[in-house]
């Protein structure tokens, strides 16, 4: 009997310890972990530098309140601001909360109510997150959704033009749709989207919860395309596994989030923020990010070479160390088989295997994963 709600179809693996790219289960079996906690442990499991900072903070204090000044929050927010080119940060606890904050801020700042998102998008499981998500399966059984959300096809600029009107507060998009199948936006679409938003007085929200914090080889994925968003939501990789989310926005939006307009009791918790500061100081270094780009290219090229004869493979796509393998068949059996071969990976939709290794993964670990996938996929 389990005392937990059955909200997850849990695997048979129960982690007991982990370090770097390796995870050990209750039977003593060691796995190569290319899930990274669903894109969270970007520095690998239990990174030493972050661990030391967390222990030091635990010895100081764990929690006070956001009524107090926080030098630590300011220092961590500065890292996000300098890396993004934006101005102000609000800390919360998760990606869903970050997207809630982004939606609230956009509506309050513009005085408009409509939010446009894209089919196959994913923005969280709260009511605003579900309403923003362009996938019907996450909404089933929960009754009427929040109003004034509209969904258009991804990479279809004409559909966006038709939907955009004077009541549109924001367009919210991922640069690469994660849960929707590792679907990248085209550069042309992104550039046109930004232009349309600016012409219409509509804010551009970019959901970087899975693509941000170095995952694609830049601090944020929008930077590959020279975009200038109004609001960016981040979480997952920001604090090496401790719960933290944030939005980063332009300074002119600051007056819309005045005292009392929004808040979070645990948002910006000192232990999580201390972990974030240590994490960002490593990931936002140019040499580190260049290595992510190199390893990502190496991984994709190795997969394309090794799986070139695999009949079940339709395409391999992604950016940096966010990679999807689209299959002709349902992906779940291959996920299970990879796990039997001691490689942990994910799905993204029904027919895509999703690979999210730690950004610290080694070339030899990439080679091992490629060989396992080759075996599993029958090439």
GURO-918978 format. One record per residue (C-alpha): residue number from 1; residue in one letter; x negated, y negated, z negated. Coordinates in nm, 4 decimals. Layout:
ATOM,sefi,markol,xx,yy,zz
ATOM,NUM,a,X,Y,Z
...
END
This chain:
ATOM,sefi,markol,xx,yy,zz
ATOM,1,x,0.0000,0.0000,0.0000
ATOM,2,x,-0.1153,-0.3514,0.0803
ATOM,3,x,-0.0239,-0.6583,-0.1226
ATOM,4,x,-0.0808,-0.8821,0.1823
ATOM,5,x,0.1763,-1.0018,0.4351
ATOM,6,x,0.1122,-0.8085,0.7600
ATOM,7,x,0.0282,-1.1219,0.9616
ATOM,8,x,-0.2851,-0.9594,1.1079
ATOM,9,x,-0.3303,-0.6265,1.2856
ATOM,10,x,-0.6390,-0.5545,1.0793
ATOM,11,x,-0.9274,-0.3432,1.2057
ATOM,12,x,-1.0636,-0.0447,1.0156
ATOM,13,x,-1.3843,-0.2382,0.9398
ATOM,14,x,-1.4227,-0.3881,0.5914
ATOM,15,x,-1.7303,-0.6127,0.5685
ATOM,16,x,-1.9427,-0.5786,0.2552
ATOM,17,x,-2.2402,-0.7887,0.3617
ATOM,18,x,-2.3630,-0.9817,0.6634
ATOM,19,x,-2.6692,-1.1755,0.7741
ATOM,20,x,-2.7395,-1.3507,1.1013
ATOM,21,x,-2.5710,-1.1622,1.3853
ATOM,22,x,-2.5328,-0.8398,1.1855
ATOM,23,x,-2.2448,-0.7195,0.9712
ATOM,24,x,-2.2365,-0.4086,0.7489
ATOM,25,x,-1.9110,-0.2326,0.6609
ATOM,26,x,-1.7880,-0.0263,0.3673
ATOM,27,x,-1.9418,0.2903,0.5151
ATOM,28,x,-2.2861,0.1373,0.5565
ATOM,29,x,-2.2462,0.1085,0.9343
ATOM,30,x,-2.4102,-0.1982,1.0899
ATOM,31,x,-2.2436,-0.3916,1.3709
ATOM,32,x,-2.3623,-0.6575,1.6115
ATOM,33,x,-2.1094,-0.9316,1.5382
ATOM,34,x,-2.0152,-1.1272,1.8495
ATOM,35,x,-1.6989,-1.2657,1.6914
ATOM,36,x,-1.8782,-1.5080,1.4547
ATOM,37,x,-1.5590,-1.5237,1.2498
ATOM,38,x,-1.3746,-1.6378,1.5666
ATOM,39,x,-1.6325,-1.9010,1.6521
ATOM,40,x,-1.6986,-2.0127,1.2944
ATOM,41,x,-2.0383,-1.8853,1.1799
ATOM,42,x,-2.2312,-2.0725,1.4470
ATOM,43,x,-2.5574,-2.0438,1.2511
ATOM,44,x,-2.4951,-1.6751,1.1862
ATOM,45,x,-2.3835,-1.5201,0.8607
ATOM,46,x,-2.5235,-1.6712,0.5391
ATOM,47,x,-2.7712,-1.9197,0.6925
ATOM,48,x,-3.0405,-1.9872,0.4342
ATOM,49,x,-3.0519,-2.3669,0.4616
ATOM,50,x,-2.6755,-2.4007,0.4265
ATOM,51,x,-2.6671,-2.1502,0.1403
ATOM,52,x,-2.9224,-2.3520,-0.0565
ATOM,53,x,-2.7224,-2.6732,-0.0121
ATOM,54,x,-2.3985,-2.5031,-0.1176
ATOM,55,x,-2.5583,-2.3570,-0.4309
ATOM,56,x,-2.6988,-2.6977,-0.5221
ATOM,57,x,-2.3551,-2.8578,-0.4808
ATOM,58,x,-2.1893,-2.5839,-0.6877
ATOM,59,x,-2.4230,-2.6772,-0.9694
ATOM,60,x,-2.3153,-3.0432,-0.9460
ATOM,61,x,-1.9345,-3.0395,-0.9044
ATOM,62,x,-1.6785,-2.8596,-0.6900
ATOM,63,x,-1.3878,-3.0989,-0.6621
ATOM,64,x,-1.2722,-3.4410,-0.7697
ATOM,65,x,-1.0290,-3.6353,-0.5498
ATOM,66,x,-1.0331,-3.8496,-0.2397
ATOM,67,x,-0.9509,-4.1432,-0.4652
ATOM,68,x,-1.3233,-4.1511,-0.5445
ATOM,69,x,-1.6010,-4.2848,-0.3231
ATOM,70,x,-1.8048,-4.0117,-0.1526
ATOM,71,x,-2.1532,-4.0723,-0.0197
ATOM,72,x,-2.1569,-3.7100,0.0987
ATOM,73,x,-1.8439,-3.7569,0.3090
ATOM,74,x,-1.9874,-4.0775,0.4549
ATOM,75,x,-2.3165,-3.9080,0.5486
ATOM,76,x,-2.1387,-3.6137,0.7101
ATOM,77,x,-1.8911,-3.8378,0.8908
ATOM,78,x,-2.1854,-4.0374,1.0290
ATOM,79,x,-2.3280,-3.7194,1.1844
ATOM,80,x,-1.9946,-3.6531,1.3589
ATOM,81,x,-1.9601,-4.0149,1.4703
ATOM,82,x,-2.3114,-4.0374,1.6108
ATOM,83,x,-2.2785,-3.7047,1.7922
ATOM,84,x,-1.9362,-3.7843,1.9419
ATOM,85,x,-1.9649,-4.1532,2.0262
ATOM,86,x,-1.6483,-4.2254,1.8263
ATOM,87,x,-1.6085,-4.4272,1.5067
ATOM,88,x,-1.3991,-4.2885,1.2209
ATOM,89,x,-1.3477,-3.9476,1.0570
ATOM,90,x,-1.0690,-3.7914,0.8529
ATOM,91,x,-1.1541,-3.4653,0.6728
ATOM,92,x,-0.9010,-3.1879,0.6175
ATOM,93,x,-0.9202,-2.8103,0.5658
ATOM,94,x,-0.8620,-2.6378,0.8995
ATOM,95,x,-0.8136,-2.6704,1.2729
ATOM,96,x,-0.4363,-2.6640,1.2444
ATOM,97,x,-0.4491,-2.9496,0.9933
ATOM,98,x,-0.6852,-3.1423,1.2199
ATOM,99,x,-0.4395,-3.1142,1.5074
ATOM,100,x,-0.1519,-3.2163,1.2774
ATOM,101,x,-0.3501,-3.5265,1.1859
ATOM,102,x,-0.4298,-3.6002,1.5501
ATOM,103,x,-0.0636,-3.5775,1.6491
ATOM,104,x,0.0495,-3.7955,1.3569
ATOM,105,x,-0.2182,-4.0542,1.4311
ATOM,106,x,-0.1328,-4.0704,1.8023
ATOM,107,x,0.2370,-4.1189,1.7390
ATOM,108,x,0.1871,-4.3807,1.4666
ATOM,109,x,-0.0812,-4.5748,1.6551
ATOM,110,x,0.1145,-4.5955,1.9804
ATOM,111,x,0.4697,-4.6159,1.8494
ATOM,112,x,0.5543,-4.3470,2.1026
ATOM,113,x,0.6719,-3.9914,2.0345
ATOM,114,x,0.6048,-3.7638,2.3338
ATOM,115,x,0.2977,-3.5382,2.3398
ATOM,116,x,0.2000,-3.3555,2.6587
ATOM,117,x,0.0028,-3.0318,2.6316
ATOM,118,x,-0.0709,-2.7463,2.8722
ATOM,119,x,0.0596,-2.3994,2.9420
ATOM,120,x,-0.1561,-2.1266,2.7790
ATOM,121,x,-0.2982,-2.3787,2.5309
ATOM,122,x,-0.3343,-2.3052,2.1595
ATOM,123,x,-0.3306,-2.5743,1.8906
ATOM,124,x,-0.2444,-2.3930,1.5674
ATOM,125,x,0.0344,-2.2179,1.3778
ATOM,126,x,0.1879,-2.4983,1.1721
ATOM,127,x,0.5106,-2.6430,1.3115
ATOM,128,x,0.3369,-2.9254,1.4979
ATOM,129,x,0.0625,-2.6842,1.6063
ATOM,130,x,0.3177,-2.4345,1.7361
ATOM,131,x,0.5124,-2.7091,1.9083
ATOM,132,x,0.1942,-2.8300,2.0777
ATOM,133,x,0.0970,-2.4787,2.1879
ATOM,134,x,0.1895,-2.3815,2.5425
ATOM,135,x,0.2464,-2.0149,2.4602
ATOM,136,x,0.5940,-1.8891,2.3802
ATOM,137,x,0.4707,-1.5844,2.1873
ATOM,138,x,0.3544,-1.7909,1.8867
ATOM,139,x,0.6999,-1.9517,1.8509
ATOM,140,x,0.9239,-1.6454,1.8568
ATOM,141,x,1.1569,-1.6172,1.5592
ATOM,142,x,1.0864,-1.9565,1.4034
ATOM,143,x,1.3907,-2.1404,1.5342
ATOM,144,x,1.3922,-2.4802,1.7048
ATOM,145,x,1.0524,-2.6371,1.7580
ATOM,146,x,0.9672,-2.9998,1.6894
ATOM,147,x,1.0926,-3.2243,1.9646
ATOM,148,x,0.9141,-3.4412,2.2221
ATOM,149,x,0.6479,-3.1927,2.3273
ATOM,150,x,0.6199,-3.1198,2.6986
ATOM,151,x,0.4027,-2.8579,2.8702
ATOM,152,x,0.2522,-2.8721,3.2184
ATOM,153,x,0.0256,-2.6290,3.4071
ATOM,154,x,-0.3447,-2.6517,3.3222
ATOM,155,x,-0.5650,-2.8062,3.5935
ATOM,156,x,-0.2559,-2.9423,3.7753
ATOM,157,x,-0.2942,-3.3199,3.7907
ATOM,158,x,0.0232,-3.3713,3.9958
ATOM,159,x,0.2303,-3.1988,3.7278
ATOM,160,x,0.0707,-3.4232,3.4674
ATOM,161,x,0.1504,-3.7346,3.6721
ATOM,162,x,0.5140,-3.6276,3.6913
ATOM,163,x,0.5381,-3.5735,3.3158
ATOM,164,x,0.3552,-3.8873,3.2012
ATOM,165,x,0.5864,-4.1766,3.1124
ATOM,166,x,0.6113,-4.4876,2.8937
ATOM,167,x,0.7067,-4.2768,2.5894
ATOM,168,x,0.3960,-4.0544,2.6081
ATOM,169,x,0.1843,-4.1088,2.2976
ATOM,170,x,-0.0903,-3.8645,2.3922
ATOM,171,x,-0.2074,-3.5904,2.6183
ATOM,172,x,-0.3683,-3.3120,2.4172
ATOM,173,x,-0.6028,-3.0678,2.5870
ATOM,174,x,-0.8757,-2.8135,2.5358
ATOM,175,x,-1.1818,-2.8332,2.7600
ATOM,176,x,-1.1829,-2.4532,2.7736
ATOM,177,x,-0.8625,-2.2816,2.6675
ATOM,178,x,-0.9784,-2.0331,2.4039
ATOM,179,x,-0.6842,-1.8226,2.2863
ATOM,180,x,-0.5272,-1.8694,2.6299
ATOM,181,x,-0.7975,-1.6667,2.8062
ATOM,182,x,-1.1262,-1.8658,2.8241
ATOM,183,x,-0.9830,-2.0881,3.0990
ATOM,184,x,-1.2112,-2.3849,3.1792
ATOM,185,x,-1.0701,-2.7172,3.2935
ATOM,186,x,-1.2120,-2.8392,3.6231
ATOM,187,x,-1.4251,-3.1555,3.6170
ATOM,188,x,-1.1921,-3.3221,3.8675
ATOM,189,x,-0.8881,-3.2503,3.6531
ATOM,190,x,-1.0507,-3.3879,3.3379
ATOM,191,x,-1.1655,-3.7075,3.5063
ATOM,192,x,-0.8204,-3.7699,3.6565
ATOM,193,x,-0.6516,-3.6878,3.3244
ATOM,194,x,-0.8583,-3.9492,3.1428
ATOM,195,x,-0.7874,-4.2128,3.4080
ATOM,196,x,-0.4139,-4.1473,3.3958
ATOM,197,x,-0.4093,-4.1737,3.0172
ATOM,198,x,-0.5900,-4.5064,3.0171
ATOM,199,x,-0.3663,-4.6491,3.2896
ATOM,200,x,-0.0540,-4.5481,3.0968
ATOM,201,x,-0.1676,-4.6623,2.7515
ATOM,202,x,-0.1613,-4.2978,2.6453
ATOM,203,x,-0.4181,-4.1563,2.4019
ATOM,204,x,-0.6400,-3.8662,2.5028
ATOM,205,x,-0.6724,-3.6018,2.2312
ATOM,206,x,-0.9304,-3.3311,2.2882
ATOM,207,x,-0.8997,-3.0168,2.0796
ATOM,208,x,-1.2603,-2.9087,2.0178
ATOM,209,x,-1.1788,-2.6655,1.7386
ATOM,210,x,-1.3282,-2.3684,1.9242
ATOM,211,x,-1.5472,-2.5453,2.1807
ATOM,212,x,-1.7055,-2.8013,1.9481
ATOM,213,x,-2.0067,-2.8004,1.7150
ATOM,214,x,-2.2549,-2.6772,1.9746
ATOM,215,x,-2.0585,-2.3789,2.1079
ATOM,216,x,-2.0977,-2.4835,2.4736
ATOM,217,x,-2.4494,-2.6311,2.4471
ATOM,218,x,-2.3396,-2.9886,2.3703
ATOM,219,x,-2.2194,-3.1226,2.0361
ATOM,220,x,-1.8726,-3.1287,2.1955
ATOM,221,x,-1.7569,-2.9734,2.5209
ATOM,222,x,-1.6070,-3.2980,2.6543
ATOM,223,x,-1.9628,-3.4332,2.6815
ATOM,224,x,-2.0355,-3.2068,2.9779
ATOM,225,x,-1.7933,-3.4236,3.1777
ATOM,226,x,-1.8656,-3.7784,3.0614
ATOM,227,x,-1.5254,-3.8201,2.8969
ATOM,228,x,-1.4354,-4.0815,2.6343
ATOM,229,x,-1.1471,-3.9373,2.4273
ATOM,230,x,-0.9544,-4.1370,2.1721
ATOM,231,x,-0.9264,-3.8539,1.9180
ATOM,232,x,-1.1212,-3.5291,1.8821
ATOM,233,x,-1.0173,-3.2471,1.6498
ATOM,234,x,-1.2827,-3.0120,1.5095
ATOM,235,x,-1.3018,-2.7228,1.2621
ATOM,236,x,-1.4287,-2.3615,1.2970
ATOM,237,x,-1.8079,-2.4032,1.3306
ATOM,238,x,-1.8325,-2.7257,1.1320
ATOM,239,x,-1.9246,-2.5780,0.7905
ATOM,240,x,-2.0677,-2.2306,0.8563
ATOM,241,x,-1.7586,-2.0530,0.7269
ATOM,242,x,-1.6457,-2.2789,0.4446
ATOM,243,x,-1.3001,-2.4287,0.5031
ATOM,244,x,-1.3181,-2.7695,0.6685
ATOM,245,x,-1.1590,-2.9523,0.9579
ATOM,246,x,-1.1718,-3.3098,1.0821
ATOM,247,x,-1.0534,-3.5570,1.3371
ATOM,248,x,-1.2863,-3.8158,1.4870
ATOM,249,x,-1.1292,-4.1236,1.6413
ATOM,250,x,-1.1833,-4.4702,1.7825
ATOM,251,x,-1.2054,-4.7580,1.5344
ATOM,252,x,-0.8968,-4.9330,1.6720
ATOM,253,x,-0.6877,-4.6410,1.5441
ATOM,254,x,-0.8007,-4.7048,1.1866
ATOM,255,x,-0.5137,-4.9354,1.0933
ATOM,256,x,-0.2613,-4.6617,1.1752
ATOM,257,x,-0.4115,-4.4416,0.9022
ATOM,258,x,-0.3982,-4.6965,0.6223
ATOM,259,x,-0.3789,-4.5927,0.2533
ATOM,260,x,-0.0815,-4.3650,0.1908
ATOM,261,x,-0.0189,-4.2825,0.5562
ATOM,262,x,-0.1952,-3.9460,0.5516
ATOM,263,x,-0.3984,-3.7390,0.3100
ATOM,264,x,-0.5276,-3.4009,0.1974
ATOM,265,x,-0.5915,-3.2897,-0.1603
ATOM,266,x,-0.8717,-3.0511,-0.0673
ATOM,267,x,-0.9803,-3.2256,0.2550
ATOM,268,x,-1.3454,-3.3209,0.2375
ATOM,269,x,-1.4096,-3.0898,-0.0576
ATOM,270,x,-1.7700,-3.1550,-0.1670
ATOM,271,x,-1.8833,-2.7920,-0.1335
ATOM,272,x,-1.7462,-2.7618,0.2211
ATOM,273,x,-1.8775,-3.1034,0.3226
ATOM,274,x,-2.2219,-3.0216,0.1834
ATOM,275,x,-2.2181,-2.7065,0.4005
ATOM,276,x,-2.1059,-2.9131,0.6988
ATOM,277,x,-2.3822,-3.1684,0.6579
ATOM,278,x,-2.6473,-2.8950,0.6481
ATOM,279,x,-2.4875,-2.7183,0.9458
ATOM,280,x,-2.4573,-3.0291,1.1640
ATOM,281,x,-2.8131,-3.1426,1.0901
ATOM,282,x,-2.9335,-2.8197,1.2511
ATOM,283,x,-2.6856,-2.7765,1.5372
ATOM,284,x,-2.6917,-3.1361,1.6611
ATOM,285,x,-3.0659,-3.1262,1.7305
ATOM,286,x,-3.1442,-3.1405,2.1030
ATOM,287,x,-3.3817,-2.8448,2.0936
ATOM,288,x,-3.1172,-2.6292,1.9276
ATOM,289,x,-2.8493,-2.7285,2.1799
ATOM,290,x,-3.0846,-2.6715,2.4739
ATOM,291,x,-3.1425,-2.3189,2.3451
ATOM,292,x,-2.7664,-2.2595,2.3308
ATOM,293,x,-2.7369,-2.3617,2.6956
ATOM,294,x,-3.0288,-2.1380,2.7914
ATOM,295,x,-2.8950,-1.8392,2.6014
ATOM,296,x,-2.5473,-1.8931,2.7414
ATOM,297,x,-2.6765,-1.8926,3.0985
ATOM,298,x,-2.8915,-1.5873,3.0256
ATOM,299,x,-2.5932,-1.4036,2.8730
ATOM,300,x,-2.3595,-1.4805,3.1641
ATOM,301,x,-2.6184,-1.3929,3.4283
ATOM,302,x,-2.7010,-1.0659,3.2513
ATOM,303,x,-2.3323,-0.9754,3.2322
ATOM,304,x,-2.2737,-1.0559,3.5989
ATOM,305,x,-2.5716,-0.8447,3.7024
ATOM,306,x,-2.4979,-0.5502,3.4760
ATOM,307,x,-2.1228,-0.5461,3.5372
ATOM,308,x,-2.1320,-0.6144,3.9108
ATOM,309,x,-2.0125,-0.2604,3.9891
ATOM,310,x,-1.7586,-0.2351,3.7076
ATOM,311,x,-1.4243,-0.1999,3.8835
ATOM,312,x,-1.2283,-0.3071,3.5767
ATOM,313,x,-1.4012,-0.6498,3.5668
ATOM,314,x,-1.2284,-0.9284,3.7630
ATOM,315,x,-1.4377,-1.2278,3.6574
ATOM,316,x,-1.6828,-1.3590,3.3989
ATOM,317,x,-1.6472,-1.7213,3.2937
ATOM,318,x,-1.7161,-1.9707,3.0193
ATOM,319,x,-1.9776,-2.2189,2.9082
ATOM,320,x,-2.2644,-2.1874,2.6633
ATOM,321,x,-2.1937,-1.9089,2.4175
ATOM,322,x,-1.8183,-1.9043,2.4773
ATOM,323,x,-1.7690,-1.6346,2.7393
ATOM,324,x,-1.4676,-1.4440,2.8708
ATOM,325,x,-1.4616,-1.1214,3.0730
ATOM,326,x,-1.1317,-1.0937,3.2590
ATOM,327,x,-1.0230,-0.7358,3.3249
ATOM,328,x,-0.7771,-0.5675,3.5591
ATOM,329,x,-0.6443,-0.3658,3.2641
ATOM,330,x,-0.5325,-0.4426,2.9119
ATOM,331,x,-0.8353,-0.5517,2.7087
ATOM,332,x,-0.7468,-0.3942,2.3727
ATOM,333,x,-0.8729,-0.0378,2.4453
ATOM,334,x,-1.2104,-0.1769,2.5538
ATOM,335,x,-1.2266,-0.3869,2.2371
ATOM,336,x,-1.1748,-0.0707,2.0312
ATOM,337,x,-1.4360,0.1204,2.2297
ATOM,338,x,-1.6911,-0.1596,2.1839
ATOM,339,x,-1.6278,-0.1450,1.8106
ATOM,340,x,-1.7010,0.2285,1.8152
ATOM,341,x,-2.0321,0.1393,1.9798
ATOM,342,x,-2.0968,-0.1038,1.6915
ATOM,343,x,-2.0289,-0.4246,1.8845
ATOM,344,x,-1.7631,-0.6585,1.7458
ATOM,345,x,-1.5869,-0.8734,2.0056
ATOM,346,x,-1.2453,-1.0366,2.0492
ATOM,347,x,-0.9665,-1.0655,2.3014
ATOM,348,x,-0.8200,-1.3868,2.4466
ATOM,349,x,-0.4795,-1.3045,2.5822
ATOM,350,x,-0.3963,-0.9550,2.7041
ATOM,351,x,-0.6633,-0.9045,2.9721
ATOM,352,x,-0.9700,-1.0999,2.8571
ATOM,353,x,-1.2567,-0.9919,2.6319
ATOM,354,x,-1.3895,-1.2917,2.4383
ATOM,355,x,-1.7548,-1.3183,2.3358
ATOM,356,x,-1.8457,-1.5719,2.0653
ATOM,357,x,-2.1851,-1.4748,1.9239
ATOM,358,x,-2.3595,-1.6927,1.6668
ATOM,359,x,-2.5500,-1.9756,1.8344
ATOM,360,x,-2.8619,-1.8317,1.6686
ATOM,361,x,-2.8255,-1.4989,1.8529
ATOM,362,x,-3.1536,-1.3608,1.9928
ATOM,363,x,-3.2229,-1.2554,2.3510
ATOM,364,x,-3.2696,-0.8959,2.2340
ATOM,365,x,-2.9273,-0.9021,2.0656
ATOM,366,x,-2.7741,-1.0374,2.3851
ATOM,367,x,-2.9416,-0.7555,2.5798
ATOM,368,x,-2.8038,-0.4980,2.3377
ATOM,369,x,-2.4515,-0.6388,2.3698
ATOM,370,x,-2.4751,-0.6387,2.7489
ATOM,371,x,-2.5823,-0.2737,2.7493
ATOM,372,x,-2.2926,-0.1759,2.5217
ATOM,373,x,-2.0435,-0.3673,2.7354
ATOM,374,x,-2.1834,-0.2012,3.0456
ATOM,375,x,-2.1268,0.1382,2.8869
ATOM,376,x,-1.7785,0.0500,2.7653
ATOM,377,x,-1.6631,-0.1053,3.0921
ATOM,378,x,-1.7953,0.1784,3.3035
ATOM,379,x,-2.0610,0.0179,3.5208
END
